[in-house]
Structures are given as C-alpha cells and as structure tokens.
Amino acid sequence: MRYRVWHRTTYTYSDQVEDSVGLYHLVPRDLPWQQVHDHAVTVQPPPGDIDPDVDYFGNAATYFHLTQPHGTLVIEAAGDVEVQAPTYDESALAQPWERARPLHHPEVPGAWRAVEYALESPRAAHVAEATEYAAASLTPGRPLGEAATDLMRRIHADFAYDGTATTVTSTVSDVLRARAGVCQDFAHLALACLRAHGVAARYVSGYLATQPPPGKQRVFGADASHAWLAVWVPGTDEWLAIDPTNDQWANDRYVTVAWGRDYGDVSPVKGIIFTEAKNSSLRVQVDVAPIEG
C-alpha cells in the first residue's frame, strides 16, 4: 500500500513567545518493508537555525531554534510512503520466549543490540502488577510468537480504549488501575510486562491508516498518530510488531516513523519556550490517505 501522510501540529499562545527550541520526529523511516518516496517538513515562522539529524536509535530527528517572536507555531509534515506487511521467520517465532531475553542469553547473535530494550525505561516501569499480569502469557517454554500474541490479545480484551482515562504523563500503574487508556498506554503496559520478564521490546510510533464507516466519506485530517511495540526475535534481524490497541500484528496499514525505549524517546514534537504567556493550546491534525494505483 502507498499512502500520502500529512501531520500538522499547531501551538497557539496567549502572549508572544520570544525564543523557542524544539525537536521533532516526523519523518518516516526507510525500512526493508517501508520506502519513503518523498517527505518534507515546514516550520512557521521559519526557524533561524534548523539541523536535520539522526538520533541514537536511527530515527530522523530535527532540531530547530526560533528567535522571531510569535504567537503561533505550526509544524507541518507531508510525504508519500509505501508499506508492505512485514514477514517473519516462523521457526524463529517458534523458539521459547525465554530466548528473547538478551541479558540471559548474551551468546545469541544480536543480543548486545537488544539489551537496552530489555531494561526499565521512565515510561515503562517494571511494576509488580505488570510482572504478575504478564506471567499468564509467558508460561515456561511457550513459543515466542504465541506468547507475545497472547499478551497482546489479553490487553486488548481486558483494557478499554478511553481517551479520557489517562493523560500523556500517565504511568503503567495508572493504566493498570484504570483498566483503560489509549494506544500509548497499551504499548507502555505491554513493554513493562515483557521487559519485567527480561524480554527485549521497543516502542514504535507512527500512523495507522483507517477506513471510514460504511457509507461515509473520508474526513481529511481526522486520523491520529498511533503507537505499538515490537518484540525482539532472537537469531534474526526481525522484531515482531504487535498492536494491543487493535489486537493484531502490524501490517501494510502501519507507517513507522520512529522507535525507542518509550514515548519519551520519540514524541512527535517537544521543546522549550521562553514567554510570559499564561495559556497555550495544542491542535494536532493527521491524515493517512491511500494513493490509488
């Protein structure tokens, strides 16, 4: 599938911002199953300094510095991305999940690269409740693909999707207590569950192409960014991408932008402003449209 991806972030302030420093992760990754044909990001007002770079995790990360006073900041990204459904080595997915613990099996090829994804991170704390919840899926000797899929399905069944139940700063404990959240929360919960048992898994941010209800037309800008996770498949270069929010493995409807330990590593836009403004508002618009032919 080929998509036209559009993402606009608009900040509006109650007073002039005198100085602003920011960082954005908005350019999709080029991957074996994903090709970025063209992509551009514009910032208004234009930054005095802008520096496209690649971060520690291999994501496109751009720093910008605005010294022109402004009451509104608009960051708009657009591009064409072609995606294929990832494929996996079935025999590798059939090995016991315990093999996907790089700290326990440093002899496995590639284990050293996966170690950091098996460690606790700020937004995926190894709380006792997550360890206990995961144990029902991670039974001794269970195949890795089966165990990860079972955990994904249980989270989907046991937790309600509710945009009012959590905030961007909610913790894994908050999600477990509320039994509800959004895609970011479910990805963090699954990461905490797996990593608490030593399994390496990473947070993935991007977009999911959605379909309008039957008989309805697509509404431009009504989509949203999305989050899921990917589990290390030892002995290969593969990571099994699973989506607890939608109870499915990632397929050709998923556009990958960035990955890291958790949301804090790959937030679409973040920064620091210098202003006397007392209030601000944020509006995010996303559109993921299939390109016919």
ABEGO torsion letter per residue (X at the ends): XBBBBBBBBBBBBABBBABBBBBBBABBBBBAABBBABBBBBBOBBBABBBBBBBAAGBBBBBBBBABBBABBBBBBBBBBBBBBBBBBAAAAABBAAAABAAABAABBGAAAAAAAABBBAABBBBAAAAAAAAAABBBGBBAAAAAAAAAAAAAAABBBBAAABBAABBAAAAAAAGBEBAAAAAAAAAAAAAAAGBBBBBBBEBBBBBBBBGBBBBBGABBBBBBBBBBBBGBABBBBBBAAAGBBBBAABBBABBBABAAAABABBEBBBBABABBBBBBBBBBBBBBX
